Amino acid sequence: MCSAEPINCFPMLVNILSNTFLRLFNSTARIRIWSEPFYSIQSPEIKIDFFFICLSYMMILAAGLPPHFAVSSMEDYKVKSMH
């Protein structure tokens, strides 16, 4: 009924137990559950937006790192420190 992986088997177990209890109380309703352990993006527009947000973040990060190392080297030069 379910695979051996616990992440897939637990929702099935909950579904079976819930529907069993509903049948015991003579209910006609049924509970359906599903498991989606990993968030998936279906829309291509969202994928493109997510890509450009990540790209922008990486470009800002890449633009800020070289000045950090340059300032650090200049301060070391001013105080005449050695590594």
PyMOL CGO cylinders between C-alpha atoms (Angstrom):
from pymol import cmd
from pymol.cgo import CYLINDER

trace = [
    CYLINDER, 0.00, 0.00, 0.00, 2.92, 2.35, 0.59, 0.3, 1, 1, 1, 1, 1, 1,
    CYLINDER, 2.92, 2.35, 0.59, 6.65, 2.28, 0.01, 0.3, 1, 1, 1, 1, 1, 1,
    CYLINDER, 6.65, 2.28, 0.01, 9.12, 1.38, 2.74, 0.3, 1, 1, 1, 1, 1, 1,
    CYLINDER, 9.12, 1.38, 2.74, 10.15, 5.00, 3.27, 0.3, 1, 1, 1, 1, 1, 1,
    CYLINDER, 10.15, 5.00, 3.27, 8.64, 6.46, 6.46, 0.3, 1, 1, 1, 1, 1, 1,
    CYLINDER, 8.64, 6.46, 6.46, 8.00, 9.85, 4.88, 0.3, 1, 1, 1, 1, 1, 1,
    CYLINDER, 8.00, 9.85, 4.88, 5.61, 8.22, 2.40, 0.3, 1, 1, 1, 1, 1, 1,
    CYLINDER, 5.61, 8.22, 2.40, 4.14, 5.57, 4.69, 0.3, 1, 1, 1, 1, 1, 1,
    CYLINDER, 4.14, 5.57, 4.69, 3.01, 7.77, 7.60, 0.3, 1, 1, 1, 1, 1, 1,
    CYLINDER, 3.01, 7.77, 7.60, 0.40, 9.77, 5.62, 0.3, 1, 1, 1, 1, 1, 1,
    CYLINDER, 0.40, 9.77, 5.62, -1.05, 6.53, 4.26, 0.3, 1, 1, 1, 1, 1, 1,
    CYLINDER, -1.05, 6.53, 4.26, -1.30, 5.09, 7.76, 0.3, 1, 1, 1, 1, 1, 1,
    CYLINDER, -1.30, 5.09, 7.76, -3.08, 8.22, 9.00, 0.3, 1, 1, 1, 1, 1, 1,
    CYLINDER, -3.08, 8.22, 9.00, -5.46, 8.04, 6.05, 0.3, 1, 1, 1, 1, 1, 1,
    CYLINDER, -5.46, 8.04, 6.05, -6.31, 4.39, 6.68, 0.3, 1, 1, 1, 1, 1, 1,
    CYLINDER, -6.31, 4.39, 6.68, -6.89, 4.97, 10.40, 0.3, 1, 1, 1, 1, 1, 1,
    CYLINDER, -6.89, 4.97, 10.40, -8.98, 8.10, 9.83, 0.3, 1, 1, 1, 1, 1, 1,
    CYLINDER, -8.98, 8.10, 9.83, -11.22, 6.43, 7.30, 0.3, 1, 1, 1, 1, 1, 1,
    CYLINDER, -11.22, 6.43, 7.30, -11.57, 3.37, 9.53, 0.3, 1, 1, 1, 1, 1, 1,
    CYLINDER, -11.57, 3.37, 9.53, -12.76, 5.54, 12.42, 0.3, 1, 1, 1, 1, 1, 1,
    CYLINDER, -12.76, 5.54, 12.42, -15.18, 7.34, 10.11, 0.3, 1, 1, 1, 1, 1, 1,
    CYLINDER, -15.18, 7.34, 10.11, -16.67, 4.00, 8.99, 0.3, 1, 1, 1, 1, 1, 1,
    CYLINDER, -16.67, 4.00, 8.99, -17.01, 2.90, 12.63, 0.3, 1, 1, 1, 1, 1, 1,
    CYLINDER, -17.01, 2.90, 12.63, -19.19, 5.94, 13.30, 0.3, 1, 1, 1, 1, 1, 1,
    CYLINDER, -19.19, 5.94, 13.30, -21.32, 5.28, 10.17, 0.3, 1, 1, 1, 1, 1, 1,
    CYLINDER, -21.32, 5.28, 10.17, -20.13, 8.38, 8.37, 0.3, 1, 1, 1, 1, 1, 1,
    CYLINDER, -20.13, 8.38, 8.37, -20.26, 8.72, 4.61, 0.3, 1, 1, 1, 1, 1, 1,
    CYLINDER, -20.26, 8.72, 4.61, -17.43, 11.26, 4.55, 0.3, 1, 1, 1, 1, 1, 1,
    CYLINDER, -17.43, 11.26, 4.55, -13.91, 10.26, 3.64, 0.3, 1, 1, 1, 1, 1, 1,
    CYLINDER, -13.91, 10.26, 3.64, -10.60, 11.93, 4.42, 0.3, 1, 1, 1, 1, 1, 1,
    CYLINDER, -10.60, 11.93, 4.42, -8.05, 12.22, 1.66, 0.3, 1, 1, 1, 1, 1, 1,
    CYLINDER, -8.05, 12.22, 1.66, -4.44, 13.09, 2.42, 0.3, 1, 1, 1, 1, 1, 1,
    CYLINDER, -4.44, 13.09, 2.42, -1.36, 13.49, 0.30, 0.3, 1, 1, 1, 1, 1, 1,
    CYLINDER, -1.36, 13.49, 0.30, 2.30, 13.90, 0.94, 0.3, 1, 1, 1, 1, 1, 1,
    CYLINDER, 2.30, 13.90, 0.94, 4.57, 16.24, -0.94, 0.3, 1, 1, 1, 1, 1, 1,
    CYLINDER, 4.57, 16.24, -0.94, 7.83, 16.30, 1.03, 0.3, 1, 1, 1, 1, 1, 1,
    CYLINDER, 7.83, 16.30, 1.03, 9.64, 18.63, -1.35, 0.3, 1, 1, 1, 1, 1, 1,
    CYLINDER, 9.64, 18.63, -1.35, 8.25, 21.94, -2.52, 0.3, 1, 1, 1, 1, 1, 1,
    CYLINDER, 8.25, 21.94, -2.52, 7.88, 21.86, -6.28, 0.3, 1, 1, 1, 1, 1, 1,
    CYLINDER, 7.88, 21.86, -6.28, 7.46, 24.86, -8.53, 0.3, 1, 1, 1, 1, 1, 1,
    CYLINDER, 7.46, 24.86, -8.53, 5.08, 24.17, -11.39, 0.3, 1, 1, 1, 1, 1, 1,
    CYLINDER, 5.08, 24.17, -11.39, 4.87, 27.58, -13.02, 0.3, 1, 1, 1, 1, 1, 1,
    CYLINDER, 4.87, 27.58, -13.02, 7.74, 28.55, -15.37, 0.3, 1, 1, 1, 1, 1, 1,
    CYLINDER, 7.74, 28.55, -15.37, 7.24, 32.23, -14.46, 0.3, 1, 1, 1, 1, 1, 1,
    CYLINDER, 7.24, 32.23, -14.46, 7.96, 31.48, -10.82, 0.3, 1, 1, 1, 1, 1, 1,
    CYLINDER, 7.96, 31.48, -10.82, 11.07, 29.52, -11.80, 0.3, 1, 1, 1, 1, 1, 1,
    CYLINDER, 11.07, 29.52, -11.80, 12.36, 32.45, -13.85, 0.3, 1, 1, 1, 1, 1, 1,
    CYLINDER, 12.36, 32.45, -13.85, 11.60, 34.93, -11.04, 0.3, 1, 1, 1, 1, 1, 1,
    CYLINDER, 11.60, 34.93, -11.04, 13.32, 32.70, -8.49, 0.3, 1, 1, 1, 1, 1, 1,
    CYLINDER, 13.32, 32.70, -8.49, 16.36, 32.38, -10.77, 0.3, 1, 1, 1, 1, 1, 1,
    CYLINDER, 16.36, 32.38, -10.77, 16.69, 36.15, -11.20, 0.3, 1, 1, 1, 1, 1, 1,
    CYLINDER, 16.69, 36.15, -11.20, 16.29, 36.77, -7.47, 0.3, 1, 1, 1, 1, 1, 1,
    CYLINDER, 16.29, 36.77, -7.47, 19.08, 34.30, -6.74, 0.3, 1, 1, 1, 1, 1, 1,
    CYLINDER, 19.08, 34.30, -6.74, 21.22, 35.74, -9.53, 0.3, 1, 1, 1, 1, 1, 1,
    CYLINDER, 21.22, 35.74, -9.53, 20.75, 39.28, -8.21, 0.3, 1, 1, 1, 1, 1, 1,
    CYLINDER, 20.75, 39.28, -8.21, 21.68, 38.19, -4.70, 0.3, 1, 1, 1, 1, 1, 1,
    CYLINDER, 21.68, 38.19, -4.70, 24.83, 36.44, -5.94, 0.3, 1, 1, 1, 1, 1, 1,
    CYLINDER, 24.83, 36.44, -5.94, 25.87, 39.49, -7.99, 0.3, 1, 1, 1, 1, 1, 1,
    CYLINDER, 25.87, 39.49, -7.99, 25.46, 41.80, -5.00, 0.3, 1, 1, 1, 1, 1, 1,
    CYLINDER, 25.46, 41.80, -5.00, 27.42, 39.36, -2.86, 0.3, 1, 1, 1, 1, 1, 1,
    CYLINDER, 27.42, 39.36, -2.86, 30.16, 39.06, -5.50, 0.3, 1, 1, 1, 1, 1, 1,
    CYLINDER, 30.16, 39.06, -5.50, 30.36, 42.84, -5.82, 0.3, 1, 1, 1, 1, 1, 1,
    CYLINDER, 30.36, 42.84, -5.82, 30.84, 43.27, -2.07, 0.3, 1, 1, 1, 1, 1, 1,
    CYLINDER, 30.84, 43.27, -2.07, 33.55, 40.70, -1.45, 0.3, 1, 1, 1, 1, 1, 1,
    CYLINDER, 33.55, 40.70, -1.45, 36.56, 42.17, -3.34, 0.3, 1, 1, 1, 1, 1, 1,
    CYLINDER, 36.56, 42.17, -3.34, 36.36, 45.57, -1.58, 0.3, 1, 1, 1, 1, 1, 1,
    CYLINDER, 36.36, 45.57, -1.58, 36.23, 43.76, 1.74, 0.3, 1, 1, 1, 1, 1, 1,
    CYLINDER, 36.23, 43.76, 1.74, 39.50, 41.98, 1.01, 0.3, 1, 1, 1, 1, 1, 1,
    CYLINDER, 39.50, 41.98, 1.01, 41.08, 45.16, -0.34, 0.3, 1, 1, 1, 1, 1, 1,
    CYLINDER, 41.08, 45.16, -0.34, 40.16, 47.18, 2.76, 0.3, 1, 1, 1, 1, 1, 1,
    CYLINDER, 40.16, 47.18, 2.76, 41.43, 44.40, 4.97, 0.3, 1, 1, 1, 1, 1, 1,
    CYLINDER, 41.43, 44.40, 4.97, 44.76, 44.37, 3.12, 0.3, 1, 1, 1, 1, 1, 1,
    CYLINDER, 44.76, 44.37, 3.12, 45.09, 48.15, 3.33, 0.3, 1, 1, 1, 1, 1, 1,
    CYLINDER, 45.09, 48.15, 3.33, 44.47, 48.11, 7.09, 0.3, 1, 1, 1, 1, 1, 1,
    CYLINDER, 44.47, 48.11, 7.09, 47.10, 45.39, 7.48, 0.3, 1, 1, 1, 1, 1, 1,
    CYLINDER, 47.10, 45.39, 7.48, 49.52, 47.52, 5.44, 0.3, 1, 1, 1, 1, 1, 1,
    CYLINDER, 49.52, 47.52, 5.44, 48.84, 50.61, 7.60, 0.3, 1, 1, 1, 1, 1, 1,
    CYLINDER, 48.84, 50.61, 7.60, 49.54, 48.83, 10.89, 0.3, 1, 1, 1, 1, 1, 1,
    CYLINDER, 49.54, 48.83, 10.89, 52.40, 46.88, 9.27, 0.3, 1, 1, 1, 1, 1, 1,
    CYLINDER, 52.40, 46.88, 9.27, 51.05, 43.50, 10.34, 0.3, 1, 1, 1, 1, 1, 1,
    CYLINDER, 51.05, 43.50, 10.34, 52.43, 40.25, 8.97, 0.3, 1, 1, 1, 1, 1, 1,
    CYLINDER, 52.43, 40.25, 8.97, 50.57, 36.98, 8.47, 0.3, 1, 1, 1, 1, 1, 1,
]
cmd.load_cgo(trace, "trace")
